[in-house]
Amino acid sequence: LALPPRPALCCCRKALPGAGQPSEAGGGGGPERLSRPDVDVASASNFRSFRLLHFHLDLRLDFGLKEMSGWQVLELVPLEAGAHTLVLDTHPSVLVHAVDCAVPGARGSPGRSVSLTFRVEPFSEFGSSLSISLPQGALRPRRPFRVTVRYTTTDGPAIWWLDAELTCGQTRPLVFTQGHSVCNRSFFPCFDTPAVKSTYSATVRVPEGVTVLMSASHSAYSEDDDAFHFSMKFPVPAYLVALVAGDLQPADIGPRSRVWAEPCILTGAVSKLGDSVEHWLGLAETLFGPYFWGRYDIVFLPPSFPIVAMENPCLTFIISSILESQEFLLIDVIHEIAHGWFGNAVTNASWEEMWLSEGLATYAQRRITTEAYGEAFTCLETGFRLDALHRQLRLLGDNHPVSKLQVKFEPGVNPSSLMNLFTYEKGYCFVSYLSQLCGDTKRFDSFLRAYIEQFRFRSVVAQDLLGFFLSFFPHLKETCVAQREGLEFERWLNDCGPPLYEPDLSAGAVLTKPVQRLCELWGDDTPDLEAIAAFDLSSWSTFQTVLFLDRLLDSTPLPQEAMTQLSRCYSSLLDGMNAEVQIRWLQIVVRNGFYPDLPRVRSFLHKHTSRMYTVPLYEDLCSGVMKCFAVEVFCQTQGRLHPNLRRTLQQILFQSGAASNGTPAGMLPSPAPSPTEQVPSGPVSLRDVNVSA
Ligand SMILES: [Zn+2]
């Protein structure tokens, strides 16, 4: 992120063709393309009435007040005559002070600035609308104008202020933002829909000693004005704008990659990644074409980061807690790299089709791991994730609407609450199905390269992908009488239940066979302990151990005698392994009410303060008979938890059935029931549904 400094706001920026706009022509789709969604039920904005060319943020961060204040300049073009009102998404945590508008005069004359009236109105649980009355008669279709919004924002859903005690180094406070899916309307007023993309720039002022990073292609610190300057020269949707500020230090790990972290974890982070990142980027480029974004940097965030990782362009955000679990770190970083093509370069136009980003990114991630680590490794990783998908299906039943690839949102439903394993794994299976339809993995790679080339920097719907697929493989179109229906695309998109096709994972047998055999031995009425002792878990990979423990968890409840023997064989061994392994064993302990290992649960919860390692255990503790123990541990540790996590855990502890799946109850609409409300709270753990973005 130390690229040459550049002017804060570029005045000669050109919108890239089609960026952020409907691709009426040259969309590459087949003749049956569906119409593009005209509305986004999760956005209050009138984004279809304007083209957003660029926006600039000028913000000052105050860690004492936990406030960002300043202004935002939007460069807009009206797309129709008589555009009287500009409606932006915003949030009750944003206080708008003033809005004004600069309308250019005729033939390049400076024009005039006028103050505008505005009103903020409730929209949903996750935002409000900011309606700005535009100057009557001054705007012309296709002539750019600028709107400046002066505002202050505090601690809305996008902005996570961490007191020094919540950071890894515990010396300085830190703040980060997390925009996915619809949170960034609390960071800056915007067209908060993935259908709209624009370039952006920012100027950020912070107290001395604080480093600011953003998801931008250029960044620099200027001593002249004591400010950090950022610019993203490629169009991105609002949710991919991200900022982090704190005691962050850099270390180069490749020609275009740098790790950022608090000083106390930097060396460890660098040694875990080594020079792998450049290797993975190179493999991804071989498969899917050039990496457009220039930099690929990674910032490690404290355990309060609410998800595992986020694909913010040029700067992946990832939780530092994952550092100890090497294979998960590897998969998560490769997944975020894959988003550089799938999700960030080509984006789902609506949150109802999130699988277009996640399913394709998961497929691409597995193509990269196949090239880097072989088919067996990839099949093992795929296997335990598909196991999790089927676990979800068993819990939800085959007719649950969240198992559809194309979800239909009711107004008021927060799109984040419907992000689940189906988005990733059923989406992955559909992409694998397309790959096997074309009959050759390498040819499918070349299709994906062409897809990126065709749609890059644009937002697409499923029909863009499928139409382009059929035009790329015309023989499929010709041989299939009923086209989409014949290829079952409609069933894939709209049916509930399991994937219609799953890839052949037999290449993983060399790694999964021993796991399978050990599970069978433990499944016997009187387990053969001598045969069991022949399996040395310390020589297994993390994913093998995880697969074994997941399958044990699926067999729960286990006989108390088996639990005693399992504990004797594995408890201390697993205790020395990484957190991804440990939490699975501890979930087995809790769900089986196995008291002798409860001290290990306590020390785990004293050590780990992240959402991903606390919520599943607390949910299990509270759905069983160990609620008093959970309350006790919570009281001992709550001072070290982020207030948002504390609230989630309080809901789990003190309101039975609430806050399952990491979804704060307040995020769900009332009274309209949403599909996630029907998710049973007990056995569906966070890790089953809420995976890395
Ligand atoms: Zn993802």
Boltz pocket constraint, residues with backbone or C-beta under 6 A from the ligand:
constraints:
  - pocket:
      binder: B
      contacts: [[A, 311], [A, 335], [A, 339], [A, 357], [A, 358], [A, 361], [A, 692], [A, 693]]
      max_distance: 6.0
